[in-house]
Amino acid sequence: MTPEFLIGCFLIIAGTLAVVFPRPKTYLVRLISLEIPAWGILLLMLSYDETLALLTYAGVSALTVFILVRVLQKKEGA
């Protein structure tokens, strides 16, 4: 097991718990907490060295963050 794999597993577990049980229940904190397991998944893919999976993940991650920010802005504005 490589260090990237172990750190990735830890980040997935810790990030999932941070999303489920956030300290202040604001949308921004949930969005930031959602990025923690995303980095864990990225490290897991990096440990397997699959370039196509990494590029796909980076594109999809950027798109989902943009969509989530727009949704959060509309909820706070309403």
Long-range contacts (C-beta under 8 A, 24 or more apart in sequence): 2-47, 4-43, 4-44, 4-46, 4-47, 5-43, 5-44, 5-47, 7-40, 7-43, 8-39, 8-40, 8-41, 8-42, 8-43, 8-44, 8-46, 8-47, 9-40, 9-44, 10-40, 11-36, 11-37, 11-39, 11-40, 11-43, 12-37, 12-40, 12-41, 12-44, 13-40, 14-40, 15-39, 15-40, 27-72, 27-75, 27-76, 28-72, 31-65, 31-68, 31-69, 31-72, 34-68, 35-65
